[in-house]
Amino acid sequence: MRLLVIGGTSFVGRTIVSDALGRGHEVTTFNRGLTGKDIEGVEALRGDRSTDEGLQQLAGRAFDAVIDPGGLVPAHVLRTARALAESAPFYAFVSTTAVYQAWNTAGTDESAATWPGVADEDGDPADLARLGVRKRGCELAVEQNYGLDACLVARAGLIVGPHDNVGQLPWWLTRIAKGGRVLAPGDPARRLQLIDVRDVSTFVLDQVEARAGGIHNVVPDEPNTTMGRLLDDCVRATGSNAVPVWMDEGFLFSQGVQPWAELPLWLPDGPDTAGFWAVSGAGAKAAGLRTRPFGESVRDTWEWLRSGGEVQTTPGALPFGLSSEKEQQVLAAWDARPAA
Ligand SMILES: NC(=O)c1ccc[n+]([C@@H]2O[C@H](COP(=O)([O-])OP(=O)(O)OC[C@H]3O[C@@H](n4cnc5c(N)ncnc54)[C@H](OP(=O)(O)O)[C@@H]3O)[C@@H](O)[C@H]2O)c1
């Protein structure tokens, strides 16, 4: 197939491009030339889809499908979808499960209420505070121009794997590789649901090749690891002597430790988050999604980091992680706490 990938140089797009080339497709990428490098073997077009003039390079070109892995601003996606609706008959958009409004129950499926996105909303891609609303606006921009039969909306859950451009798993791997006693949050049995970027890529390309339109939550059908297993996998992958020290959430709050931002992937228990790691992936599974064992994602992410890989976060993303000074203070406070 002749595939056009918008972007294609960072994480999800990069993986899709590399896999598409491996499948023998002709791949054209379209980006500004600011992030990463185009993968060898693509035809690289330069342009900026934040303006009408920026899409000129696409005029007069025809493709079998467009894949848009990184759209964050509805107006940019709308412009792209409008420009290509006549020249590329299928559009695959990588969205996010953040489009759903509520996380209070497990089993959120594709029919759950989404944020009210607006297809022509413009703005700064670095403004990530309204990610869910804006990604929904991007979905609508594609749906309005292609119709649901000719577009794939792949609502990915939290994505991990080589070339990660967010940084949660890389932070844990890097911390654990340093060894020693590691502050570990909450209940080690808390279940997590994480998807490998290569499984997202395989699913998207399979659907594109089959021209199978529809909306899918691209997540493992069941939570596929726990916080405890994740840290154990990190210890195994890095060969470290690290020993997790599990602390209850109340203690961590009393020490001013920030969930998620300081200890990545730690989302405290609560009624509003009960379904966060238990989204339904049944629809994608029925459509062919297969997910690898999570330990493989941890191992391969470490291999990537060890071979010089660096997390290149997107503009607007906040850095993750607890400082080692704060971690030592909290560990000391834990050791000094009065016996229960
Ligand atoms: N990580 C997660 O846990 C997670 C979870 C759910 C969903 N997602 C979604 O997955 C996607 C990840 O995308 P990615 O960053 O990995 O995609 P990518 O395609 O690998 O990288 C983003 C690309 O967009 C290009 N780009 C940015 N602004 C542009 C513009 N104005 N015109 C043309 N090209 C532009 C960048 O290149 P230039 O800068 O050179 O133009 C870059 O090549 C996002 O949509 C995210 O919402 C992520």
The ligand as an SDF file (V2000), in Angstrom:
LIG
                    3D

 48 52  0  0  0  0  0  0  0  0999 V2000
    2.1730    7.7200   25.2680 N   0  0  0  0  0  0  0  0  0  0  0  0
    1.0040    7.3340   25.7210 C   0  0  0  0  0  0  0  0  0  0  0  0
    0.8650    6.7400   26.7970 O   0  0  0  0  0  0  0  0  0  0  0  0
   -0.2270    7.5730   24.8700 C   0  0  0  0  0  0  0  0  0  0  0  0
   -1.4330    7.0340   25.2920 C   0  0  0  0  0  0  0  0  0  0  0  0
   -2.5530    7.1910   24.4920 C   0  0  0  0  0  0  0  0  0  0  0  0
   -2.4510    7.8840   23.2990 C   0  0  0  0  0  0  0  0  0  0  0  0
   -1.2790    8.4280   22.9360 N   0  0  0  0  0  0  0  0  0  0  0  0
   -1.2440    9.1530   21.6830 C   0  0  0  0  0  0  0  0  0  0  0  0
   -0.2480    8.5930   20.8800 O   0  0  0  0  0  0  0  0  0  0  0  0
    0.2470    9.5920   20.0620 C   0  0  0  0  0  0  0  0  0  0  0  0
    1.7400    9.5840   20.1340 C   0  0  0  0  0  0  0  0  0  0  0  0
    2.2260   10.2010   19.0210 O   0  0  0  0  0  0  0  0  0  0  0  0
    3.7680   10.2210   18.7420 P   0  0  0  0  0  0  0  0  0  0  0  0
    4.3340   11.5080   19.2760 O   0  0  0  0  0  0  0  0  0  0  0  0
    4.3750    8.9880   19.2190 O   0  0  0  0  0  0  0  0  0  0  0  0
    3.7070   10.2950   17.1430 O   0  0  0  0  0  0  0  0  0  0  0  0
    4.8870   10.4160   16.1180 P   0  0  0  0  0  0  0  0  0  0  0  0
    4.2530   10.4720   14.7720 O   0  0  0  0  0  0  0  0  0  0  0  0
    5.9250    9.3720   16.3260 O   0  0  0  0  0  0  0  0  0  0  0  0
    5.5160   11.8390   16.4790 O   0  0  0  0  0  0  0  0  0  0  0  0
    4.7810   13.0390   16.3720 C   0  0  0  0  0  0  0  0  0  0  0  0
    5.0850   13.6390   14.9980 C   0  0  0  0  0  0  0  0  0  0  0  0
    4.2760   14.7350   14.6760 O   0  0  0  0  0  0  0  0  0  0  0  0
    5.0710   15.6640   13.9280 C   0  0  0  0  0  0  0  0  0  0  0  0
    4.4370   16.9790   14.0150 N   0  0  0  0  0  0  0  0  0  0  0  0
    4.1990   17.6950   15.1420 C   0  0  0  0  0  0  0  0  0  0  0  0
    3.5900   18.8500   14.8340 N   0  0  0  0  0  0  0  0  0  0  0  0
    3.4420   18.8630   13.4770 C   0  0  0  0  0  0  0  0  0  0  0  0
    2.8880   19.8000   12.5660 C   0  0  0  0  0  0  0  0  0  0  0  0
    2.3590   20.9820   12.9610 N   0  0  0  0  0  0  0  0  0  0  0  0
    2.8620   19.4790   11.2480 N   0  0  0  0  0  0  0  0  0  0  0  0
    3.3960   18.3170   10.8070 C   0  0  0  0  0  0  0  0  0  0  0  0
    3.9410   17.3840   11.6390 N   0  0  0  0  0  0  0  0  0  0  0  0
    3.9610   17.6650   12.9580 C   0  0  0  0  0  0  0  0  0  0  0  0
    6.4200   15.5850   14.5960 C   0  0  0  0  0  0  0  0  0  0  0  0
    7.4870   15.9740   13.7560 O   0  0  0  0  0  0  0  0  0  0  0  0
    7.9700   17.5130   13.6870 P   0  0  0  0  0  0  0  0  0  0  0  0
    8.0170   18.0450   15.0750 O   0  0  0  0  0  0  0  0  0  0  0  0
    9.3190   17.3840   13.0610 O   0  0  0  0  0  0  0  0  0  0  0  0
    6.9960   18.2140   12.8210 O   0  0  0  0  0  0  0  0  0  0  0  0
    6.5240   14.0830   14.8470 C   0  0  0  0  0  0  0  0  0  0  0  0
    7.0530   13.4180   13.7210 O   0  0  0  0  0  0  0  0  0  0  0  0
   -0.3440   10.9160   20.5010 C   0  0  0  0  0  0  0  0  0  0  0  0
   -1.4110   11.2420   19.6660 O   0  0  0  0  0  0  0  0  0  0  0  0
   -0.8700   10.6060   21.8620 C   0  0  0  0  0  0  0  0  0  0  0  0
   -1.9910   11.4000   22.1710 O   0  0  0  0  0  0  0  0  0  0  0  0
   -0.1500    8.2910   23.6870 C   0  0  0  0  0  0  0  0  0  0  0  0
  1  2  1  0
  2  3  2  0
  2  4  1  0
  4  5  1  0
  4 48  2  0
  5  6  2  0
  6  7  1  0
  7  8  2  0
  8  9  1  0
  8 48  1  0
  9 10  1  0
  9 46  1  0
 10 11  1  0
 11 12  1  0
 11 44  1  0
 12 13  1  0
 13 14  1  0
 14 15  2  0
 14 16  1  0
 14 17  1  0
 17 18  1  0
 18 19  2  0
 18 20  1  0
 18 21  1  0
 21 22  1  0
 22 23  1  0
 23 24  1  0
 23 42  1  0
 24 25  1  0
 25 26  1  0
 25 36  1  0
 26 27  1  0
 26 35  1  0
 27 28  2  0
 28 29  1  0
 29 30  1  0
 29 35  2  0
 30 31  1  0
 30 32  2  0
 32 33  1  0
 33 34  2  0
 34 35  1  0
 36 37  1  0
 36 42  1  0
 37 38  1  0
 38 39  2  0
 38 40  1  0
 38 41  1  0
 42 43  1  0
 44 45  1  0
 44 46  1  0
 46 47  1  0
M  CHG  2   8   1  16  -1
M  END
$$$$
